[in-house]
Amino acid sequence: MRRAATDAERVLWRRLRAGQLDGLKFRRQHPIPPYIADFCCVELKLVVELDGGQHAADADVVRTRRLEAQGWNVLRFWDNAVLSNVESVVEAIWNTAAHRTLTPTPLPEREGL
């Protein structure tokens, strides 16, 4: 699937890869059973999906609900939005990421309160 990336996926990946978005690590074509997410940030449990003409709205709703039920936050963008204005898409992703809080690592037993 990585070799068959759409133009929109390639454009967005160039902006998300290598920690370019506030140091966050995004993965592409990452398995989240039973799906494969276009992009995700595991640290934030954030999925970014790009929808083109091949997407069926009903299937996308089911997919989004199932991912959300697993605790993922899902953002969806049309391919043409990425191709025509990638800056706005990246800003929307950043705004979502900036307002998420990370789940802290629990303290070792007998430490803390």
TORPA-634015 format. One record per atom (N, C-alpha, C, O): residue number from 1; chain; x, y, z. Coordinates in steps of 0.05 Angstrom, whole numbers, plus 5000, padded with zeros to 4 digits. Example, Ala and Ser with C-alpha at 12.3 -4.5 7.8 and 13.67 -1.06 7.14 Angstrom:
2
+-----+------+------+------+------+
| pos | unit |    u |    v |    w |
+-----+------+------+------+------+
|   1 |    A | 5264 | 4886 | 5156 |
|   1 |    A | 5246 | 4910 | 5156 |
|   1 |    A | 5264 | 4934 | 5156 |
|   1 |    A | 5285 | 4934 | 5169 |
|   2 |    A | 5257 | 4955 | 5142 |
|   2 |    A | 5273 | 4979 | 5143 |
|   2 |    A | 5258 | 5001 | 5157 |
|   2 |    A | 5268 | 5023 | 5161 |
+-----+------+------+------+------+
//
This chain:
113
+-----+------+------+------+------+
| pos | unit |    u |    v |    w |
+-----+------+------+------+------+
|   1 |    A | 5016 | 4976 | 5000 |
|   1 |    A | 5000 | 5000 | 5000 |
|   1 |    A | 5017 | 5025 | 5000 |
|   1 |    A | 5009 | 5046 | 4989 |
|   2 |    A | 5041 | 5024 | 5012 |
|   2 |    A | 5058 | 5047 | 5013 |
|   2 |    A | 5067 | 5055 | 4985 |
|   2 |    A | 5071 | 5079 | 4979 |
|   3 |    A | 5071 | 5035 | 4968 |
|   3 |    A | 5081 | 5041 | 4941 |
|   3 |    A | 5058 | 5052 | 4924 |
|   3 |    A | 5063 | 5066 | 4904 |
|   4 |    A | 5033 | 5047 | 4932 |
|   4 |    A | 5010 | 5056 | 4916 |
|   4 |    A | 4997 | 5080 | 4928 |
|   4 |    A | 4973 | 5084 | 4926 |
|   5 |    A | 5013 | 5097 | 4942 |
|   5 |    A | 5002 | 5120 | 4955 |
|   5 |    A | 4990 | 5139 | 4934 |
|   5 |    A | 5000 | 5142 | 4912 |
|   6 |    A | 4969 | 5153 | 4942 |
|   6 |    A | 4956 | 5173 | 4925 |
|   6 |    A | 4974 | 5198 | 4925 |
|   6 |    A | 4991 | 5201 | 4942 |
|   7 |    A | 4968 | 5216 | 4907 |
|   7 |    A | 4983 | 5241 | 4906 |
|   7 |    A | 4978 | 5256 | 4932 |
|   7 |    A | 4997 | 5267 | 4944 |
|   8 |    A | 4954 | 5256 | 4942 |
|   8 |    A | 4947 | 5270 | 4967 |
|   8 |    A | 4962 | 5258 | 4991 |
|   8 |    A | 4972 | 5273 | 5008 |
|   9 |    A | 4964 | 5232 | 4992 |
|   9 |    A | 4979 | 5219 | 5013 |
|   9 |    A | 5009 | 5226 | 5012 |
|   9 |    A | 5021 | 5231 | 5033 |
|  10 |    A | 5020 | 5227 | 4989 |
|  10 |    A | 5048 | 5235 | 4986 |
|  10 |    A | 5053 | 5263 | 4995 |
|  10 |    A | 5072 | 5269 | 5009 |
|  11 |    A | 5035 | 5281 | 4988 |
|  11 |    A | 5037 | 5310 | 4995 |
|  11 |    A | 5035 | 5313 | 5026 |
|  11 |    A | 5052 | 5326 | 5038 |
|  12 |    A | 5016 | 5300 | 5038 |
|  12 |    A | 5012 | 5303 | 5067 |
|  12 |    A | 5035 | 5289 | 5082 |
|  12 |    A | 5044 | 5299 | 5102 |
|  13 |    A | 5044 | 5266 | 5072 |
|  13 |    A | 5066 | 5252 | 5086 |
|  13 |    A | 5091 | 5268 | 5087 |
|  13 |    A | 5106 | 5268 | 5107 |
|  14 |    A | 5096 | 5284 | 5066 |
|  14 |    A | 5120 | 5301 | 5066 |
|  14 |    A | 5118 | 5322 | 5088 |
|  14 |    A | 5139 | 5332 | 5097 |
|  15 |    A | 5094 | 5328 | 5097 |
|  15 |    A | 5091 | 5348 | 5119 |
|  15 |    A | 5090 | 5336 | 5147 |
|  15 |    A | 5095 | 5349 | 5167 |
|  16 |    A | 5083 | 5310 | 5148 |
|  16 |    A | 5079 | 5297 | 5174 |
|  16 |    A | 5104 | 5280 | 5183 |
|  16 |    A | 5108 | 5276 | 5207 |
|  17 |    A | 5119 | 5271 | 5164 |
|  17 |    A | 5141 | 5253 | 5170 |
|  17 |    A | 5164 | 5266 | 5185 |
|  17 |    A | 5167 | 5290 | 5185 |
|  18 |    A | 5179 | 5249 | 5198 |
|  18 |    A | 5204 | 5257 | 5212 |
|  18 |    A | 5199 | 5279 | 5234 |
|  18 |    A | 5216 | 5296 | 5238 |
|  19 |    A | 5177 | 5278 | 5247 |
|  19 |    A | 5172 | 5296 | 5269 |
|  19 |    A | 5169 | 5325 | 5262 |
|  19 |    A | 5172 | 5342 | 5279 |
|  20 |    A | 5162 | 5330 | 5237 |
|  20 |    A | 5160 | 5358 | 5228 |
|  20 |    A | 5137 | 5373 | 5241 |
|  20 |    A | 5138 | 5398 | 5243 |
|  21 |    A | 5117 | 5359 | 5251 |
|  21 |    A | 5094 | 5372 | 5263 |
|  21 |    A | 5098 | 5371 | 5293 |
|  21 |    A | 5089 | 5352 | 5307 |
|  22 |    A | 5111 | 5391 | 5304 |
|  22 |    A | 5115 | 5394 | 5333 |
|  22 |    A | 5129 | 5370 | 5345 |
|  22 |    A | 5124 | 5363 | 5369 |
|  23 |    A | 5146 | 5356 | 5330 |
|  23 |    A | 5160 | 5333 | 5340 |
|  23 |    A | 5144 | 5307 | 5343 |
|  23 |    A | 5154 | 5287 | 5352 |
|  24 |    A | 5119 | 5308 | 5333 |
|  24 |    A | 5102 | 5284 | 5335 |
|  24 |    A | 5110 | 5263 | 5314 |
|  24 |    A | 5117 | 5270 | 5292 |
|  25 |    A | 5110 | 5238 | 5322 |
|  25 |    A | 5116 | 5217 | 5304 |
|  25 |    A | 5091 | 5206 | 5291 |
|  25 |    A | 5074 | 5194 | 5305 |
|  26 |    A | 5088 | 5210 | 5266 |
|  26 |    A | 5066 | 5199 | 5251 |
|  26 |    A | 5075 | 5174 | 5235 |
|  26 |    A | 5098 | 5173 | 5226 |
|  27 |    A | 5058 | 5155 | 5233 |
|  27 |    A | 5063 | 5131 | 5217 |
|  27 |    A | 5043 | 5131 | 5194 |
|  27 |    A | 5021 | 5142 | 5196 |
|  28 |    A | 5051 | 5119 | 5171 |
|  28 |    A | 5032 | 5117 | 5149 |
|  28 |    A | 5026 | 5088 | 5144 |
|  28 |    A | 5042 | 5070 | 5148 |
|  29 |    A | 5001 | 5084 | 5135 |
|  29 |    A | 4992 | 5057 | 5129 |
|  29 |    A | 4996 | 5039 | 5154 |
|  29 |    A | 5007 | 5017 | 5152 |
|  30 |    A | 4987 | 5049 | 5177 |
|  30 |    A | 4991 | 5035 | 5202 |
|  30 |    A | 4967 | 5017 | 5209 |
|  30 |    A | 4945 | 5027 | 5209 |
|  31 |    A | 4972 | 4992 | 5214 |
|  31 |    A | 4949 | 4974 | 5221 |
|  31 |    A | 4937 | 4980 | 5248 |
|  31 |    A | 4951 | 4981 | 5268 |
|  32 |    A | 4911 | 4984 | 5248 |
|  32 |    A | 4895 | 4986 | 5272 |
|  32 |    A | 4872 | 4967 | 5267 |
|  32 |    A | 4851 | 4976 | 5256 |
|  33 |    A | 4875 | 4942 | 5274 |
|  33 |    A | 4855 | 4921 | 5266 |
|  33 |    A | 4827 | 4929 | 5272 |
|  33 |    A | 4821 | 4939 | 5294 |
|  34 |    A | 4809 | 4925 | 5254 |
|  34 |    A | 4812 | 4910 | 5228 |
|  34 |    A | 4819 | 4929 | 5205 |
|  34 |    A | 4816 | 4921 | 5182 |
|  35 |    A | 4829 | 4952 | 5210 |
|  35 |    A | 4834 | 4972 | 5189 |
|  35 |    A | 4864 | 4978 | 5186 |
|  35 |    A | 4881 | 4969 | 5202 |
|  36 |    A | 4871 | 4993 | 5165 |
|  36 |    A | 4897 | 5004 | 5162 |
|  36 |    A | 4893 | 5034 | 5159 |
|  36 |    A | 4880 | 5044 | 5140 |
|  37 |    A | 4903 | 5050 | 5178 |
|  37 |    A | 4900 | 5079 | 5178 |
|  37 |    A | 4918 | 5091 | 5158 |
|  37 |    A | 4941 | 5083 | 5155 |
|  38 |    A | 4909 | 5112 | 5144 |
|  38 |    A | 4926 | 5126 | 5125 |
|  38 |    A | 4950 | 5137 | 5140 |
|  38 |    A | 4973 | 5133 | 5132 |
|  39 |    A | 4945 | 5152 | 5162 |
|  39 |    A | 4966 | 5163 | 5179 |
|  39 |    A | 4956 | 5161 | 5208 |
|  39 |    A | 4932 | 5163 | 5214 |
|  40 |    A | 4975 | 5157 | 5226 |
|  40 |    A | 4967 | 5159 | 5255 |
|  40 |    A | 4991 | 5167 | 5272 |
|  40 |    A | 5014 | 5163 | 5265 |
|  41 |    A | 4984 | 5179 | 5294 |
|  41 |    A | 5003 | 5186 | 5315 |
|  41 |    A | 4995 | 5169 | 5339 |
|  41 |    A | 4975 | 5175 | 5352 |
|  42 |    A | 5010 | 5147 | 5343 |
|  42 |    A | 5003 | 5129 | 5365 |
|  42 |    A | 5003 | 5143 | 5392 |
|  42 |    A | 4986 | 5137 | 5409 |
|  43 |    A | 5022 | 5160 | 5396 |
|  43 |    A | 5025 | 5175 | 5421 |
|  43 |    A | 5000 | 5189 | 5429 |
|  43 |    A | 4992 | 5190 | 5452 |
|  44 |    A | 4986 | 5201 | 5409 |
|  44 |    A | 4962 | 5216 | 5414 |
|  44 |    A | 4936 | 5201 | 5408 |
|  44 |    A | 4914 | 5211 | 5412 |
|  45 |    A | 4940 | 5177 | 5398 |
|  45 |    A | 4917 | 5161 | 5388 |
|  45 |    A | 4900 | 5178 | 5368 |
|  45 |    A | 4876 | 5180 | 5370 |
|  46 |    A | 4915 | 5189 | 5349 |
|  46 |    A | 4903 | 5206 | 5329 |
|  46 |    A | 4906 | 5193 | 5301 |
|  46 |    A | 4929 | 5187 | 5293 |
|  47 |    A | 4884 | 5190 | 5287 |
|  47 |    A | 4884 | 5179 | 5260 |
|  47 |    A | 4876 | 5201 | 5241 |
|  47 |    A | 4858 | 5216 | 5246 |
|  48 |    A | 4891 | 5202 | 5219 |
|  48 |    A | 4884 | 5220 | 5197 |
|  48 |    A | 4878 | 5204 | 5172 |
|  48 |    A | 4895 | 5188 | 5163 |
|  49 |    A | 4854 | 5207 | 5162 |
|  49 |    A | 4845 | 5192 | 5139 |
|  49 |    A | 4841 | 5211 | 5116 |
|  49 |    A | 4829 | 5233 | 5119 |
|  50 |    A | 4849 | 5203 | 5092 |
|  50 |    A | 4845 | 5219 | 5068 |
|  50 |    A | 4824 | 5205 | 5051 |
|  50 |    A | 4827 | 5181 | 5045 |
|  51 |    A | 4804 | 5219 | 5043 |
|  51 |    A | 4782 | 5207 | 5028 |
|  51 |    A | 4782 | 5218 | 4999 |
|  51 |    A | 4782 | 5242 | 4995 |
|  52 |    A | 4782 | 5200 | 4981 |
|  52 |    A | 4779 | 5207 | 4952 |
|  52 |    A | 4753 | 5197 | 4942 |
|  52 |    A | 4735 | 5189 | 4957 |
|  53 |    A | 4751 | 5196 | 4916 |
|  53 |    A | 4726 | 5187 | 4903 |
|  53 |    A | 4719 | 5158 | 4909 |
|  53 |    A | 4696 | 5150 | 4905 |
|  54 |    A | 4739 | 5141 | 4917 |
|  54 |    A | 4735 | 5113 | 4922 |
|  54 |    A | 4721 | 5107 | 4949 |
|  54 |    A | 4713 | 5085 | 4954 |
|  55 |    A | 4719 | 5127 | 4966 |
|  55 |    A | 4708 | 5123 | 4993 |
|  55 |    A | 4677 | 5123 | 4992 |
|  55 |    A | 4665 | 5141 | 4980 |
|  56 |    A | 4666 | 5105 | 5007 |
|  56 |    A | 4637 | 5104 | 5010 |
|  56 |    A | 4630 | 5116 | 5037 |
|  56 |    A | 4641 | 5108 | 5058 |
|  57 |    A | 4613 | 5136 | 5037 |
|  57 |    A | 4607 | 5151 | 5062 |
|  57 |    A | 4597 | 5132 | 5084 |
|  57 |    A | 4605 | 5135 | 5107 |
|  58 |    A | 4580 | 5113 | 5078 |
|  58 |    A | 4570 | 5095 | 5099 |
|  58 |    A | 4593 | 5079 | 5111 |
|  58 |    A | 4594 | 5076 | 5135 |
|  59 |    A | 4610 | 5068 | 5095 |
|  59 |    A | 4633 | 5052 | 5105 |
|  59 |    A | 4652 | 5070 | 5121 |
|  59 |    A | 4662 | 5060 | 5141 |
|  60 |    A | 4655 | 5095 | 5113 |
|  60 |    A | 4673 | 5113 | 5128 |
|  60 |    A | 4661 | 5119 | 5156 |
|  60 |    A | 4676 | 5121 | 5175 |
|  61 |    A | 4635 | 5122 | 5158 |
|  61 |    A | 4622 | 5127 | 5183 |
|  61 |    A | 4626 | 5103 | 5202 |
|  61 |    A | 4633 | 5106 | 5225 |
|  62 |    A | 4623 | 5079 | 5192 |
|  62 |    A | 4627 | 5055 | 5208 |
|  62 |    A | 4656 | 5053 | 5217 |
|  62 |    A | 4661 | 5047 | 5240 |
|  63 |    A | 4674 | 5058 | 5198 |
|  63 |    A | 4702 | 5056 | 5204 |
|  63 |    A | 4710 | 5076 | 5226 |
|  63 |    A | 4724 | 5070 | 5245 |
|  64 |    A | 4701 | 5101 | 5223 |
|  64 |    A | 4707 | 5122 | 5243 |
|  64 |    A | 4696 | 5114 | 5270 |
|  64 |    A | 4710 | 5117 | 5290 |
|  65 |    A | 4671 | 5105 | 5271 |
|  65 |    A | 4659 | 5097 | 5297 |
|  65 |    A | 4674 | 5074 | 5310 |
|  65 |    A | 4678 | 5074 | 5334 |
|  66 |    A | 4683 | 5055 | 5294 |
|  66 |    A | 4698 | 5032 | 5306 |
|  66 |    A | 4725 | 5041 | 5316 |
|  66 |    A | 4734 | 5032 | 5337 |
|  67 |    A | 4738 | 5059 | 5302 |
|  67 |    A | 4764 | 5069 | 5311 |
|  67 |    A | 4760 | 5086 | 5337 |
|  67 |    A | 4776 | 5084 | 5356 |
|  68 |    A | 4740 | 5102 | 5337 |
|  68 |    A | 4734 | 5118 | 5361 |
|  68 |    A | 4727 | 5101 | 5385 |
|  68 |    A | 4734 | 5107 | 5407 |
|  69 |    A | 4713 | 5079 | 5380 |
|  69 |    A | 4707 | 5060 | 5401 |
|  69 |    A | 4732 | 5048 | 5413 |
|  69 |    A | 4732 | 5039 | 5436 |
|  70 |    A | 4754 | 5047 | 5398 |
|  70 |    A | 4779 | 5037 | 5407 |
|  70 |    A | 4796 | 5059 | 5420 |
|  70 |    A | 4819 | 5054 | 5428 |
|  71 |    A | 4785 | 5083 | 5422 |
|  71 |    A | 4798 | 5105 | 5435 |
|  71 |    A | 4814 | 5124 | 5416 |
|  71 |    A | 4828 | 5141 | 5426 |
|  72 |    A | 4811 | 5120 | 5390 |
|  72 |    A | 4825 | 5137 | 5371 |
|  72 |    A | 4808 | 5162 | 5365 |
|  72 |    A | 4784 | 5160 | 5363 |
|  73 |    A | 4822 | 5184 | 5361 |
|  73 |    A | 4809 | 5208 | 5350 |
|  73 |    A | 4814 | 5208 | 5320 |
|  73 |    A | 4837 | 5205 | 5312 |
|  74 |    A | 4793 | 5211 | 5304 |
|  74 |    A | 4795 | 5208 | 5275 |
|  74 |    A | 4790 | 5235 | 5261 |
|  74 |    A | 4769 | 5247 | 5266 |
|  75 |    A | 4808 | 5244 | 5245 |
|  75 |    A | 4805 | 5267 | 5228 |
|  75 |    A | 4803 | 5257 | 5199 |
|  75 |    A | 4818 | 5240 | 5190 |
|  76 |    A | 4784 | 5268 | 5184 |
|  76 |    A | 4781 | 5261 | 5156 |
|  76 |    A | 4783 | 5286 | 5138 |
|  76 |    A | 4772 | 5307 | 5145 |
|  77 |    A | 4797 | 5283 | 5116 |
|  77 |    A | 4801 | 5305 | 5097 |
|  77 |    A | 4797 | 5293 | 5069 |
|  77 |    A | 4804 | 5270 | 5064 |
|  78 |    A | 4786 | 5309 | 5051 |
|  78 |    A | 4784 | 5301 | 5023 |
|  78 |    A | 4811 | 5304 | 5010 |
|  78 |    A | 4826 | 5323 | 5017 |
|  79 |    A | 4817 | 5286 | 4992 |
|  79 |    A | 4843 | 5288 | 4977 |
|  79 |    A | 4846 | 5316 | 4965 |
|  79 |    A | 4868 | 5327 | 4966 |
|  80 |    A | 4825 | 5326 | 4953 |
|  80 |    A | 4828 | 5352 | 4939 |
|  80 |    A | 4834 | 5375 | 4959 |
|  80 |    A | 4846 | 5395 | 4951 |
|  81 |    A | 4826 | 5372 | 4984 |
|  81 |    A | 4833 | 5393 | 5004 |
|  81 |    A | 4863 | 5392 | 5009 |
|  81 |    A | 4875 | 5413 | 5012 |
|  82 |    A | 4874 | 5368 | 5010 |
|  82 |    A | 4904 | 5366 | 5014 |
|  82 |    A | 4918 | 5377 | 4990 |
|  82 |    A | 4938 | 5392 | 4993 |
|  83 |    A | 4909 | 5370 | 4967 |
|  83 |    A | 4923 | 5379 | 4942 |
|  83 |    A | 4920 | 5409 | 4937 |
|  83 |    A | 4939 | 5421 | 4927 |
|  84 |    A | 4898 | 5420 | 4945 |
|  84 |    A | 4894 | 5449 | 4939 |
|  84 |    A | 4903 | 5467 | 4962 |
|  84 |    A | 4910 | 5490 | 4957 |
|  85 |    A | 4904 | 5457 | 4987 |
|  85 |    A | 4912 | 5474 | 5009 |
|  85 |    A | 4922 | 5457 | 5032 |
|  85 |    A | 4910 | 5455 | 5053 |
|  86 |    A | 4945 | 5445 | 5028 |
|  86 |    A | 4957 | 5427 | 5049 |
|  86 |    A | 4962 | 5442 | 5075 |
|  86 |    A | 4961 | 5430 | 5096 |
|  87 |    A | 4968 | 5468 | 5073 |
|  87 |    A | 4974 | 5484 | 5098 |
|  87 |    A | 4950 | 5484 | 5117 |
|  87 |    A | 4953 | 5481 | 5141 |
|  88 |    A | 4926 | 5486 | 5106 |
|  88 |    A | 4902 | 5486 | 5123 |
|  88 |    A | 4897 | 5459 | 5135 |
|  88 |    A | 4889 | 5457 | 5159 |
|  89 |    A | 4903 | 5438 | 5120 |
|  89 |    A | 4900 | 5411 | 5131 |
|  89 |    A | 4920 | 5406 | 5153 |
|  89 |    A | 4913 | 5396 | 5175 |
|  90 |    A | 4945 | 5413 | 5149 |
|  90 |    A | 4966 | 5410 | 5170 |
|  90 |    A | 4959 | 5427 | 5194 |
|  90 |    A | 4963 | 5417 | 5217 |
|  91 |    A | 4948 | 5450 | 5190 |
|  91 |    A | 4940 | 5467 | 5213 |
|  91 |    A | 4918 | 5454 | 5229 |
|  91 |    A | 4918 | 5455 | 5253 |
|  92 |    A | 4898 | 5442 | 5215 |
|  92 |    A | 4876 | 5429 | 5229 |
|  92 |    A | 4887 | 5405 | 5245 |
|  92 |    A | 4878 | 5400 | 5267 |
|  93 |    A | 4906 | 5390 | 5234 |
|  93 |    A | 4918 | 5367 | 5248 |
|  93 |    A | 4933 | 5377 | 5272 |
|  93 |    A | 4930 | 5366 | 5294 |
|  94 |    A | 4948 | 5398 | 5269 |
|  94 |    A | 4964 | 5410 | 5291 |
|  94 |    A | 4945 | 5420 | 5313 |
|  94 |    A | 4951 | 5415 | 5336 |
|  95 |    A | 4924 | 5434 | 5305 |
|  95 |    A | 4905 | 5444 | 5325 |
|  95 |    A | 4893 | 5421 | 5342 |
|  95 |    A | 4890 | 5424 | 5366 |
|  96 |    A | 4886 | 5399 | 5329 |
|  96 |    A | 4876 | 5376 | 5343 |
|  96 |    A | 4897 | 5364 | 5361 |
|  96 |    A | 4892 | 5358 | 5385 |
|  97 |    A | 4921 | 5361 | 5351 |
|  97 |    A | 4943 | 5350 | 5367 |
|  97 |    A | 4950 | 5367 | 5390 |
|  97 |    A | 4956 | 5357 | 5412 |
|  98 |    A | 4950 | 5393 | 5386 |
|  98 |    A | 4958 | 5412 | 5408 |
|  98 |    A | 4938 | 5412 | 5431 |
|  98 |    A | 4945 | 5419 | 5453 |
|  99 |    A | 4913 | 5405 | 5425 |
|  99 |    A | 4893 | 5406 | 5446 |
|  99 |    A | 4888 | 5378 | 5459 |
|  99 |    A | 4870 | 5375 | 5475 |
| 100 |    A | 4904 | 5359 | 5452 |
| 100 |    A | 4902 | 5332 | 5465 |
| 100 |    A | 4922 | 5331 | 5488 |
| 100 |    A | 4944 | 5342 | 5486 |
| 101 |    A | 4914 | 5317 | 5509 |
| 101 |    A | 4933 | 5313 | 5530 |
| 101 |    A | 4943 | 5285 | 5529 |
| 101 |    A | 4928 | 5266 | 5523 |
| 102 |    A | 4969 | 5281 | 5534 |
| 102 |    A | 4980 | 5255 | 5534 |
| 102 |    A | 4973 | 5240 | 5560 |
| 102 |    A | 4971 | 5253 | 5581 |
| 103 |    A | 4969 | 5215 | 5558 |
| 103 |    A | 4964 | 5199 | 5582 |
| 103 |    A | 4990 | 5195 | 5596 |
| 103 |    A | 5009 | 5185 | 5584 |
| 104 |    A | 4992 | 5204 | 5621 |
| 104 |    A | 5018 | 5202 | 5635 |
| 104 |    A | 5024 | 5173 | 5641 |
| 104 |    A | 5007 | 5156 | 5645 |
| 105 |    A | 5050 | 5167 | 5642 |
| 105 |    A | 5060 | 5141 | 5650 |
| 105 |    A | 5055 | 5139 | 5680 |
| 105 |    A | 5063 | 5157 | 5695 |
| 106 |    A | 5043 | 5117 | 5689 |
| 106 |    A | 5038 | 5114 | 5718 |
| 106 |    A | 5065 | 5113 | 5734 |
| 106 |    A | 5085 | 5103 | 5724 |
| 107 |    A | 5064 | 5124 | 5757 |
| 107 |    A | 5088 | 5123 | 5774 |
| 107 |    A | 5092 | 5095 | 5784 |
| 107 |    A | 5073 | 5079 | 5787 |
| 108 |    A | 5117 | 5088 | 5789 |
| 108 |    A | 5122 | 5061 | 5800 |
| 108 |    A | 5108 | 5058 | 5827 |
| 108 |    A | 5102 | 5078 | 5840 |
| 109 |    A | 5102 | 5034 | 5835 |
| 109 |    A | 5088 | 5028 | 5859 |
| 109 |    A | 5102 | 5041 | 5883 |
| 109 |    A | 5126 | 5042 | 5884 |
| 110 |    A | 5086 | 5052 | 5901 |
| 110 |    A | 5096 | 5066 | 5926 |
| 110 |    A | 5107 | 5093 | 5920 |
| 110 |    A | 5119 | 5105 | 5938 |
| 111 |    A | 5104 | 5104 | 5896 |
| 111 |    A | 5112 | 5132 | 5891 |
| 111 |    A | 5088 | 5149 | 5885 |
| 111 |    A | 5067 | 5138 | 5877 |
| 112 |    A | 5090 | 5174 | 5890 |
| 112 |    A | 5067 | 5192 | 5885 |
| 112 |    A | 5051 | 5196 | 5910 |
| 112 |    A | 5062 | 5194 | 5933 |
| 113 |    A | 5025 | 5200 | 5907 |
| 113 |    A | 5008 | 5206 | 5930 |
| 113 |    A | 5003 | 5182 | 5947 |
| 113 |    A | 4989 | 5184 | 5967 |
+-----+------+------+------+------+
//
